[in-house]
Amino acid sequence: MNQTETAPTRNYLAPVAAVMVCVAVVDQLVKQLMLGWLEPGVPQPVIGDWFRFYLLFNPGASFSMGQDFTWVFTTIQLLFPIGALYFSRNLHSRWEALGLALIAGGALGNLVDRLFREPGFWFGHVVDYISVGNFAVFNIADACITVGVVVFLIAMLFGENATASKAEGAEQ
């Protein structure tokens, strides 16, 4: 491939949309299960004090930061899935698509909380329930966002395009 050519892209719209919706649906189903089972602020040990379920309602972002900016997080969580669907038409690998879909699905799962949970539309609090060690309390959507970022970055750094670019640079 010469410098003016780019690696072929594939339209990953359907798989990205499918994974995104699946993540959001599973996230919401598990949140409903936890809301019916757990009492807020009362830990339920699973593996001693190291892994437990602990229900809380988070108005902010990770680690409850930015509690006064719920509307900003809601806006981002609305725009990211839309952007992911738009850009999914130009991805270079299934790993990029998977990473993007996991991030967008997590954003969509938490967006549902922001839109439809107390204290009200656009300002709702996210349901968190997984507590590991002394780490922050999180949910499936948060875990998918984190895993998605790692998958996407690895795909960008070590994927076919990165390998092709390095090979082109070595030829010159």
C-alpha positions in Angstrom: 0.0 0.0 0.0 1.4 3.5 -0.8 0.9 6.6 1.3 -2.2 7.8 -0.5 -4.1 4.5 0.1 -5.7 3.8 3.4 -6.7 0.4 4.8 -10.1 -0.7 3.8 -13.0 0.0 6.1 -16.1 -2.0 6.8 -19.5 -0.8 7.9 -19.9 -2.1 11.4 -23.2 -0.3 12.1 -25.3 -3.4 12.7 -22.9 -5.2 15.0 -22.1 -2.0 16.9 -25.8 -1.3 17.3 -26.5 -4.9 18.4 -23.8 -5.0 21.0 -24.7 -1.5 22.2 -28.3 -2.4 22.8 -27.5 -5.8 24.4 -25.1 -4.1 26.9 -27.7 -1.5 27.8 -30.5 -4.1 28.2 -28.4 -6.4 30.3 -27.3 -3.5 32.4 -30.9 -2.3 33.0 -32.2 -5.8 33.8 -29.4 -6.4 36.4 -30.1 -3.0 37.9 -33.8 -3.9 38.3 -32.8 -7.2 39.9 -30.5 -5.4 42.3 -33.0 -2.7 43.1 -35.5 -5.5 44.1 -33.0 -7.4 46.1 -30.7 -4.9 47.9 -31.3 -2.2 50.4 -29.4 1.0 49.7 -26.3 1.3 51.8 -26.4 -2.2 53.2 -23.6 -4.4 51.9 -24.3 -8.0 50.8 -21.0 -9.9 51.1 -20.3 -12.4 48.2 -16.6 -13.1 48.9 -16.1 -11.7 52.4 -15.5 -8.0 52.5 -13.5 -8.1 49.2 -16.4 -8.5 46.8 -19.9 -7.5 47.7 -23.1 -6.0 46.4 -23.7 -2.5 47.7 -26.5 -0.5 46.3 -26.1 3.3 45.9 -27.3 6.0 43.6 -24.6 8.1 41.9 -25.4 11.6 40.6 -21.9 12.1 39.3 -19.3 10.2 37.2 -16.7 7.7 38.3 -16.0 7.8 42.0 -19.0 10.1 42.4 -17.0 13.0 41.0 -18.9 15.9 39.5 -22.1 15.5 41.4 -23.2 19.0 40.4 -22.7 18.2 36.7 -25.3 15.4 36.2 -26.7 17.3 33.1 -23.2 17.3 31.5 -22.9 13.5 31.9 -26.4 13.0 30.6 -25.5 15.0 27.5 -22.3 13.1 26.9 -24.1 9.8 27.5 -26.7 10.8 24.9 -24.2 12.0 22.3 -21.7 9.1 22.6 -24.0 6.3 21.3 -25.2 8.5 18.5 -21.5 9.3 17.5 -20.6 5.6 17.9 -23.3 4.6 15.4 -22.2 7.3 13.0 -18.5 6.4 13.1 -19.1 2.7 13.1 -19.4 2.9 9.3 -15.7 3.7 9.1 -14.0 1.4 11.5 -11.1 -0.8 10.4 -11.5 -3.9 12.6 -14.0 -5.9 14.5 -12.0 -5.1 17.7 -12.4 -1.4 17.2 -16.1 -2.1 16.6 -16.3 -4.2 19.8 -14.5 -1.6 21.9 -16.7 1.2 20.6 -19.9 -0.8 21.0 -19.0 -1.7 24.7 -18.3 2.0 25.5 -21.5 3.1 23.7 -23.6 0.4 25.3 -22.3 1.4 28.8 -23.1 5.0 28.1 -26.6 4.0 26.9 -27.2 1.9 30.0 -26.3 4.8 32.3 -28.2 7.2 30.1 -31.4 5.3 30.8 -30.8 5.9 34.5 -30.1 9.6 34.0 -33.3 10.0 32.0 -35.8 7.9 34.0 -34.6 7.6 37.6 -35.0 10.0 40.6 -34.6 12.8 41.1 -36.0 13.3 37.6 -35.6 13.5 33.8 -32.0 14.4 32.7 -30.8 14.6 36.3 -31.4 11.0 37.4 -28.9 9.1 39.5 -27.1 6.0 38.2 -27.7 2.7 40.0 -24.4 1.3 41.2 -24.1 -2.0 43.1 -20.7 -3.8 42.5 -18.1 -3.2 45.2 -14.7 -4.7 45.0 -12.2 -4.1 47.8 -11.8 -0.4 48.5 -12.5 0.5 44.9 -15.4 2.6 43.7 -18.9 1.1 43.5 -19.9 0.5 39.9 -22.3 -1.4 37.6 -22.2 -3.5 34.4 -22.4 -0.4 32.2 -19.3 1.1 33.9 -17.4 -2.2 33.5 -18.3 -2.3 29.8 -17.1 1.3 29.3 -13.8 0.4 31.0 -13.3 -2.9 29.0 -14.4 -1.1 25.8 -11.8 1.6 26.2 -9.1 -1.0 26.8 -10.2 -3.1 23.7 -10.5 0.0 21.5 -7.0 1.3 22.5 -5.4 -2.1 22.0 -7.1 -2.3 18.6 -5.9 1.1 17.7 -2.3 0.5 18.9 -1.8 -3.1 17.6 -4.5 -3.6 15.0 -4.0 -4.1 11.3 -3.8 -0.3 10.6 -1.1 0.3 13.2 0.9 -2.7 11.8 0.5 -1.5 8.2 1.5 2.1 9.2 4.6 0.8 11.0 5.5 -1.4 8.0 5.1 1.6 5.6 7.3 3.7 7.8 10.0 1.1 7.8 9.9 0.9 4.0 10.7 4.6 3.6 
